[in-house]
Amino acid sequence: MKFGAILKRGVNLLKLGVAARKLRKSSTEDQHHWAKHYLVELLGQSRGLPAKVGQFMTMDTEDQALRESLNDSLTPMTYEKVLELIEIAYEKPWGAIFKKLDKNCKTASLGQVHFGKLLDGTEVAVKVQYPEIATAVEAEMNLMGWLPKVGPVAKWGFNMDGYRDAFWHNLNEELDYQIEAGHQVSYRQKIPPLERIVVPEVFSDLTRATVLVQKKEEGFGLDKAETMMPDQKQAMGRLLLQHYLHMLFRHGFVHADPQPANFAFRQFKKDYFVLIIYDYGSVMEIPDDVRLTLLRIILALRYRENLDPVTCLSALGFDAEKLKDLRLTLPALMSVLFEPFLVEAPYHVKDWRMSERFDQIVGDMKWWFRSSSPPELLFLMRTLHGLTSMLKRLDVALPWQFIMDKILSDVYPEARALTFPEVAVGSSGPAFDSMAHYLKVHVTKPNGNKVSLTMPARCADNIEEVMDDSVKESIQRQNIDLLAIQDKARKSGFIPQVLFELSDVERDMKVWLE
């Protein structure tokens, strides 16, 4: 590694650090807006790891100008440089391979894509890697090793060496287009029986470490998709969800770079679409035992089984010793973590509010939970975050549980057959069956009329929402603190309990978890 390369990237990272500091310290909306756009522009200009950070930052933003700012800041190579790199890769004139290669291109973090034609007329997309980008990424990874361990990283004991190794392994694969081509071939083989998912055919014989050639498959992106009719957005959202559930839980082989630019839709009828998936440099390979354990946890939570959360998480590679400090709240935390998979009705991911609800249950101890997880799961969380970000932008509620049952029910018996070794962590904590199934409300009026309501127990997470205004007024008159009641329910792990009772001239009322 040349010292100059490290110095250049180091100076660049310092500039990014200054820009990030300005963003944190911005005190007005205008200052914040300017600082964020400036930071994103710098990230895009930096290519490599910084550009990937920029893509993550803009993944679910509603600020289209911010996304455009990132895309505009990714400066492409000149056409002449592209031809030079192609000829170096093939060791022959570019015209010996291609009949045509467009000058226009689409830029990305590690390379750029040009459309063209092979000598036989086949239309192709040609991805060419930026020169020396591998050296730049290696320099940034080395610099990561020198960064001070501060903030939550130091306080909660994150395994930074493990995270660096996971990042480096992932990026090493992304930097070798022949590995990416192998991923793409495997994906095409595994995607059936899903019929409306298009994985472009890759020409392995024409692919080199820095040049990838695949069949041209065009569609429109998420920016256009989110402007379409609700039924159309619903159809596109289902395709995204079906794809991820199928590849994650059936094959343990799933696209792990879920930025919107890697997905496109093609429309055939009013609400008949296909999903096109690009860029297989980052594909997550999940061992069968981990894949089935994830599915086993979802089923145990769904049916409130007598299964120990610490044992389940340990089977995924979590640090059981750290988890023992959270064991009383683990059923509630895991219910939040897997909530979209557990709700019978159509679920809108904007209602998830995972980070906020983790805070409400355990506060800063959420960092203890995160630090207990194996570094490899970071890519799974990034993948799910990408999926939910796209669904949020489409603004659709989808029946996750119904879709999951439809395409994966034949895998359930294998998951249910799993047995986990016992984990010694001191006194045992509550199992999944300790959580309440329902939030119940019983009201008796002075005339003898009775009203009983039964709702999912998760509604206790925000009791105020299920109360009408007259009931809220009665609650206030009797000095019942709903926020304190909600907080108590969360910290107890939503176990069965009476939440509150009230009696006045208008009603007798009891609210409890059962």
Secondary structure as UniProt FT lines:
FT   HELIX           3..25
FT   HELIX           29..46
FT   HELIX           48..57
FT   TURN            58..60
FT   HELIX           64..73
FT   HELIX           79..90
FT   HELIX           94..96
FT   STRAND          98..101
FT   STRAND          106..107
FT   STRAND          111..118
FT   TURN            119..120
FT   STRAND          123..129
FT   TURN            131..132
FT   HELIX           133..146
FT   HELIX           152..155
FT   TURN            156..157
FT   HELIX           160..174
FT   HELIX           177..190
FT   TURN            192..193
FT   STRAND          197..198
FT   HELIX           204..206
FT   STRAND          211..215
FT   HELIX           222..225
FT   TURN            226..227
FT   HELIX           230..246
FT   HELIX           247..251
FT   STRAND          253..255
FT   HELIX           260..262
FT   STRAND          263..269
FT   TURN            270..271
FT   STRAND          272..277
FT   STRAND          283..285
FT   HELIX           288..302
FT   TURN            303..304
FT   HELIX           309..315
FT   TURN            316..317
FT   HELIX           320..323
FT   HELIX           324..326
FT   TURN            327..329
FT   HELIX           330..337
FT   HELIX           339..342
FT   STRAND          347..348
FT   HELIX           349..351
FT   HELIX           354..362
FT   HELIX           363..365
FT   HELIX           366..371
FT   TURN            375..376
FT   HELIX           377..394
FT   STRAND          397..398
FT   HELIX           400..408
FT   HELIX           409..411
FT   HELIX           412..416
FT   HELIX           432..434
FT   STRAND          438..444
FT   TURN            446..447
FT   STRAND          450..456
FT   HELIX           457..466
FT   HELIX           469..477
FT   TURN            478..479
FT   HELIX           482..491
FT   TURN            492..493
FT   STRAND          497..503
FT   STRAND          508..513
//
